[in-house]
Amino acid sequence: MYIYNVTTNIEETAHDTWLQWMKETHIPQVLSTGKFLSAKFTKVLVEEDMGGFTYSVQYTVKDKATLDSYYEEDAPKLIESIQQKFAGQLVSFKTELEVVDEYFVQRATATHFLFTYGTLQEREVQLGVFARPLNGFEDELPSYTISDQKIADLYPTLKHTGKKEDSIKGQVYTLSHHELQKADVYEGEAYERIEIQLASGKKAWAYIAKL
């Protein structure tokens, strides 16, 4: 996995406008390209000789090929929008980081079961969304199938059939409440989280397309 880091020094006179624009417009636009798994927006705690304020945005991406695709297909237009709005008021530079290894603290507060049947089973996605790999177990969701219709023609969703012979095999992960909220953000507005009962008898959450 890679991290695409963008560090920006913004002039004090434009700071408040830029900060709101980054949160509400620019970062969501970058994530909407579909190239990145997550973003972390931080303030650099240092007094700059040049004045102003310095921030860093770290976007996680699964591989170098996807990042290169972003540079070619999406970055020019996004950079142009920054220059049009804040020309002469900021200085930015980018850094590419390759994740060599990761270490995690064991969480003892995980209380939610999440049934997954799609991209949340991928290790790279788990690292991007939860900052840790998930250990799960296999279970089945009865009376459901995978719908023939896909979200944005790409992503699967569930279809309730009510038929006992129908079922979906998936992985169940144990999440904390905070991690469950992160999963909500990852799935986005196209999905809603519903409570279901698995073949094992456990109650869990699952994501299904909004009607």
BAPA-757759 format. One record per residue (C-alpha): residue number from 1; residue in three letters; x, y, z. Coordinates in pm, whole numbers, plus 50000, padded with zeros to 5 digits. Layout:
BEGIN
+------+------+-------+-------+-------+
! resi ! resn !     u !     v !     w !
+------+------+-------+-------+-------+
!  NUM !  ALA !     X !     Y !     Z !
...
+------+------+-------+-------+-------+
***
This chain:
BEGIN
+------+------+-------+-------+-------+
! resi ! resn !     u !     v !     w !
+------+------+-------+-------+-------+
!    1 !  MET ! 50000 ! 50000 ! 50000 !
!    2 !  TYR ! 50109 ! 50358 ! 49931 !
!    3 !  ILE ! 50045 ! 50695 ! 50092 !
!    4 !  TYR ! 50013 ! 51001 ! 49873 !
!    5 !  ASN ! 50101 ! 51297 ! 50097 !
!    6 !  VAL ! 50032 ! 51659 ! 50002 !
!    7 !  THR ! 50181 ! 51927 ! 50229 !
!    8 !  THR ! 50053 ! 52284 ! 50189 !
!    9 !  ASN ! 50146 ! 52618 ! 50343 !
!   10 !  ILE ! 49853 ! 52858 ! 50320 !
!   11 !  GLU ! 49870 ! 53233 ! 50385 !
!   12 !  GLU ! 49696 ! 53354 ! 50699 !
!   13 !  THR ! 49462 ! 53583 ! 50503 !
!   14 !  ALA ! 49322 ! 53289 ! 50306 !
!   15 !  HIS ! 49344 ! 53028 ! 50581 !
!   16 !  ASP ! 48983 ! 53006 ! 50697 !
!   17 !  THR ! 48840 ! 52998 ! 50346 !
!   18 !  TRP ! 49094 ! 52739 ! 50230 !
!   19 !  LEU ! 49042 ! 52518 ! 50537 !
!   20 !  GLN ! 48665 ! 52503 ! 50483 !
!   21 !  TRP ! 48710 ! 52442 ! 50110 !
!   22 !  MET ! 48953 ! 52156 ! 50175 !
!   23 !  LYS ! 48713 ! 51984 ! 50416 !
!   24 !  GLU ! 48392 ! 52035 ! 50222 !
!   25 !  THR ! 48506 ! 52037 ! 49858 !
!   26 !  HIS ! 48859 ! 51937 ! 49767 !
!   27 !  ILE ! 48923 ! 51626 ! 49979 !
!   28 !  PRO ! 48576 ! 51481 ! 49897 !
!   29 !  GLN ! 48651 ! 51545 ! 49527 !
!   30 !  VAL ! 48981 ! 51357 ! 49549 !
!   31 !  LEU ! 48814 ! 51063 ! 49724 !
!   32 !  SER ! 48529 ! 51063 ! 49471 !
!   33 !  THR ! 48779 ! 50968 ! 49198 !
!   34 !  GLY ! 48763 ! 50616 ! 49341 !
!   35 !  LYS ! 49142 ! 50589 ! 49345 !
!   36 !  PHE ! 49197 ! 50625 ! 49721 !
!   37 !  LEU ! 49088 ! 50422 ! 50024 !
!   38 !  SER ! 49091 ! 50699 ! 50285 !
!   39 !  ALA ! 49227 ! 51044 ! 50371 !
!   40 !  LYS ! 49371 ! 51195 ! 50688 !
!   41 !  PHE ! 49388 ! 51577 ! 50717 !
!   42 !  THR ! 49637 ! 51711 ! 50973 !
!   43 !  LYS ! 49785 ! 52043 ! 51084 !
!   44 !  VAL ! 50164 ! 52060 ! 51109 !
!   45 !  LEU ! 50256 ! 52197 ! 51452 !
!   46 !  VAL ! 50546 ! 52420 ! 51355 !
!   47 !  GLU ! 50600 ! 52794 ! 51320 !
!   48 !  GLU ! 50698 ! 52861 ! 50960 !
!   49 !  ASP ! 50962 ! 53125 ! 50878 !
!   50 !  MET ! 50750 ! 53212 ! 50576 !
!   51 !  GLY ! 50444 ! 53264 ! 50797 !
!   52 !  GLY ! 50101 ! 53117 ! 50739 !
!   53 !  PHE ! 49985 ! 52769 ! 50839 !
!   54 !  THR ! 50101 ! 52428 ! 50719 !
!   55 !  TYR ! 49876 ! 52125 ! 50668 !
!   56 !  SER ! 49922 ! 51772 ! 50539 !
!   57 !  VAL ! 49671 ! 51543 ! 50368 !
!   58 !  GLN ! 49760 ! 51175 ! 50352 !
!   59 !  TYR ! 49564 ! 50967 ! 50101 !
!   60 !  THR ! 49602 ! 50588 ! 50117 !
!   61 !  VAL ! 49606 ! 50401 ! 49786 !
!   62 !  LYS ! 49639 ! 50028 ! 49724 !
!   63 !  ASP ! 49924 ! 50037 ! 49469 !
!   64 !  LYS ! 50152 ! 50256 ! 49257 !
!   65 !  ALA ! 49959 ! 50184 ! 48938 !
!   66 !  THR ! 49641 ! 50333 ! 49088 !
!   67 !  LEU ! 49833 ! 50640 ! 49205 !
!   68 !  ASP ! 49984 ! 50687 ! 48858 !
!   69 !  SER ! 49634 ! 50660 ! 48714 !
!   70 !  TYR ! 49523 ! 50940 ! 48947 !
!   71 !  TYR ! 49811 ! 51160 ! 48828 !
!   72 !  GLU ! 49712 ! 51107 ! 48466 !
!   73 !  GLU ! 49333 ! 51109 ! 48483 !
!   74 !  ASP ! 49234 ! 51330 ! 48778 !
!   75 !  ALA ! 49517 ! 51540 ! 48923 !
!   76 !  PRO ! 49548 ! 51804 ! 48645 !
!   77 !  LYS ! 49187 ! 51918 ! 48679 !
!   78 !  LEU ! 49199 ! 51919 ! 49060 !
!   79 !  ILE ! 49526 ! 52113 ! 49066 !
!   80 !  GLU ! 49380 ! 52367 ! 48823 !
!   81 !  SER ! 49084 ! 52424 ! 49055 !
!   82 !  ILE ! 49323 ! 52496 ! 49344 !
!   83 !  GLN ! 49522 ! 52745 ! 49139 !
!   84 !  GLN ! 49210 ! 52923 ! 49018 !
!   85 !  LYS ! 49081 ! 52971 ! 49373 !
!   86 !  PHE ! 49401 ! 53028 ! 49571 !
!   87 !  ALA ! 49666 ! 53140 ! 49319 !
!   88 !  GLY ! 49961 ! 53304 ! 49491 !
!   89 !  GLN ! 49827 ! 53225 ! 49838 !
!   90 !  LEU ! 49971 ! 52878 ! 49895 !
!   91 !  VAL ! 50270 ! 52655 ! 49830 !
!   92 !  SER ! 50231 ! 52276 ! 49804 !
!   93 !  PHE ! 50454 ! 51976 ! 49751 !
!   94 !  LYS ! 50376 ! 51606 ! 49727 !
!   95 !  THR ! 50550 ! 51300 ! 49871 !
!   96 !  GLU ! 50495 ! 50934 ! 49789 !
!   97 !  LEU ! 50535 ! 50687 ! 50075 !
!   98 !  GLU ! 50539 ! 50309 ! 50048 !
!   99 !  VAL ! 50407 ! 50123 ! 50352 !
!  100 !  VAL ! 50673 ! 49869 ! 50453 !
!  101 !  ASP ! 50498 ! 49722 ! 50757 !
!  102 !  GLU ! 50232 ! 49813 ! 51011 !
!  103 !  TYR ! 50185 ! 49744 ! 51380 !
!  104 !  PHE ! 49862 ! 49758 ! 51574 !
!  105 !  VAL ! 49738 ! 49771 ! 51929 !
!  106 !  GLN ! 49487 ! 49500 ! 52016 !
!  107 !  ARG ! 49143 ! 49652 ! 52069 !
!  108 !  ALA ! 48937 ! 49520 ! 52358 !
!  109 !  THR ! 48624 ! 49728 ! 52293 !
!  110 !  ALA ! 48504 ! 49565 ! 51970 !
!  111 !  THR ! 48135 ! 49493 ! 52018 !
!  112 !  HIS ! 47970 ! 49492 ! 51673 !
!  113 !  PHE ! 47953 ! 49206 ! 51421 !
!  114 !  LEU ! 47972 ! 49313 ! 51056 !
!  115 !  PHE ! 47881 ! 49067 ! 50778 !
!  116 !  THR ! 48077 ! 49141 ! 50459 !
!  117 !  TYR ! 48045 ! 49009 ! 50106 !
!  118 !  GLY ! 48254 ! 49254 ! 49901 !
!  119 !  THR ! 48556 ! 49485 ! 49915 !
!  120 !  LEU ! 48570 ! 49505 ! 50296 !
!  121 !  GLN ! 48717 ! 49155 ! 50284 !
!  122 !  GLU ! 49028 ! 49289 ! 50107 !
!  123 !  ARG ! 49328 ! 49349 ! 50334 !
!  124 !  GLU ! 49428 ! 49671 ! 50157 !
!  125 !  VAL ! 49080 ! 49815 ! 50204 !
!  126 !  GLN ! 49076 ! 49714 ! 50571 !
!  127 !  LEU ! 49408 ! 49889 ! 50630 !
!  128 !  GLY ! 49282 ! 50201 ! 50458 !
!  129 !  VAL ! 48949 ! 50215 ! 50641 !
!  130 !  PHE ! 49033 ! 50076 ! 50988 !
!  131 !  ALA ! 49415 ! 50113 ! 51000 !
!  132 !  ARG ! 49440 ! 49743 ! 51083 !
!  133 !  PRO ! 49374 ! 49406 ! 50920 !
!  134 !  LEU ! 49058 ! 49231 ! 51042 !
!  135 !  ASN ! 49035 ! 48875 ! 51166 !
!  136 !  GLY ! 48699 ! 48725 ! 51079 !
!  137 !  PHE ! 48508 ! 48402 ! 51059 !
!  138 !  GLU ! 48286 ! 48254 ! 50789 !
!  139 !  ASP ! 47909 ! 48258 ! 50824 !
!  140 !  GLU ! 47604 ! 48260 ! 50597 !
!  141 !  LEU ! 47318 ! 48502 ! 50549 !
!  142 !  PRO ! 46999 ! 48306 ! 50473 !
!  143 !  SER ! 46715 ! 48423 ! 50246 !
!  144 !  TYR ! 46942 ! 48663 ! 50054 !
!  145 !  THR ! 47128 ! 48655 ! 49724 !
!  146 !  ILE ! 47371 ! 48892 ! 49552 !
!  147 !  SER ! 47165 ! 49122 ! 49332 !
!  148 !  ASP ! 47222 ! 49131 ! 48957 !
!  149 !  GLN ! 47214 ! 49510 ! 48980 !
!  150 !  LYS ! 47533 ! 49679 ! 49098 !
!  151 !  ILE ! 47594 ! 50018 ! 49255 !
!  152 !  ALA ! 47749 ! 50247 ! 48991 !
!  153 !  ASP ! 47776 ! 49932 ! 48775 !
!  154 !  LEU ! 48067 ! 49820 ! 48995 !
!  155 !  TYR ! 47977 ! 49735 ! 49353 !
!  156 !  PRO ! 47758 ! 49445 ! 49472 !
!  157 !  THR ! 47455 ! 49465 ! 49696 !
!  158 !  LEU ! 47218 ! 49224 ! 49869 !
!  159 !  LYS ! 46875 ! 49114 ! 49753 !
!  160 !  HIS ! 46625 ! 48972 ! 50001 !
!  161 !  THR ! 46436 ! 48680 ! 49846 !
!  162 !  GLY ! 46265 ! 48528 ! 50151 !
!  163 !  LYS ! 46354 ! 48182 ! 50019 !
!  164 !  LYS ! 46512 ! 47943 ! 50268 !
!  165 !  GLU ! 46722 ! 47779 ! 49997 !
!  166 !  ASP ! 46894 ! 48111 ! 49916 !
!  167 !  SER ! 47199 ! 48216 ! 50117 !
!  168 !  ILE ! 47521 ! 48413 ! 50086 !
!  169 !  LYS ! 47856 ! 48309 ! 50231 !
!  170 !  GLY ! 48062 ! 48591 ! 50377 !
!  171 !  GLN ! 48311 ! 48696 ! 50640 !
!  172 !  VAL ! 48205 ! 48835 ! 50977 !
!  173 !  TYR ! 48431 ! 49084 ! 51154 !
!  174 !  THR ! 48413 ! 49224 ! 51506 !
!  175 !  LEU ! 48437 ! 49605 ! 51515 !
!  176 !  SER ! 48429 ! 49878 ! 51776 !
!  177 !  HIS ! 48157 ! 50142 ! 51755 !
!  178 !  HIS ! 48410 ! 50390 ! 51615 !
!  179 !  GLU ! 48522 ! 50142 ! 51349 !
!  180 !  LEU ! 48161 ! 50077 ! 51253 !
!  181 !  GLN ! 48123 ! 50449 ! 51189 !
!  182 !  LYS ! 48432 ! 50435 ! 50967 !
!  183 !  ALA ! 48267 ! 50154 ! 50771 !
!  184 !  ASP ! 47959 ! 50376 ! 50726 !
!  185 !  VAL ! 48176 ! 50648 ! 50575 !
!  186 !  TYR ! 48353 ! 50400 ! 50346 !
!  187 !  GLU ! 48028 ! 50253 ! 50212 !
!  188 !  GLY ! 47892 ! 50602 ! 50147 !
!  189 !  GLU ! 47551 ! 50742 ! 50069 !
!  190 !  ALA ! 47458 ! 50464 ! 49824 !
!  191 !  TYR ! 47435 ! 50204 ! 50103 !
!  192 !  GLU ! 47249 ! 50176 ! 50430 !
!  193 !  ARG ! 47339 ! 49955 ! 50726 !
!  194 !  ILE ! 47076 ! 49704 ! 50835 !
!  195 !  GLU ! 47065 ! 49446 ! 51113 !
!  196 !  ILE ! 47042 ! 49086 ! 50996 !
!  197 !  GLN ! 47049 ! 48738 ! 51155 !
!  198 !  LEU ! 47308 ! 48493 ! 51033 !
!  199 !  ALA ! 47276 ! 48118 ! 50992 !
!  200 !  SER ! 47478 ! 48076 ! 51312 !
!  201 !  GLY ! 47212 ! 48269 ! 51502 !
!  202 !  LYS ! 47435 ! 48575 ! 51556 !
!  203 !  LYS ! 47293 ! 48916 ! 51485 !
!  204 !  ALA ! 47513 ! 49136 ! 51270 !
!  205 !  TRP ! 47517 ! 49447 ! 51057 !
!  206 !  ALA ! 47529 ! 49436 ! 50677 !
!  207 !  TYR ! 47524 ! 49698 ! 50402 !
!  208 !  ILE ! 47255 ! 49703 ! 50136 !
!  209 !  ALA ! 47181 ! 49949 ! 49855 !
!  210 !  LYS ! 46935 ! 50223 ! 49941 !
!  211 !  LEU ! 46605 ! 50198 ! 49757 !
+------+------+-------+-------+-------+
***
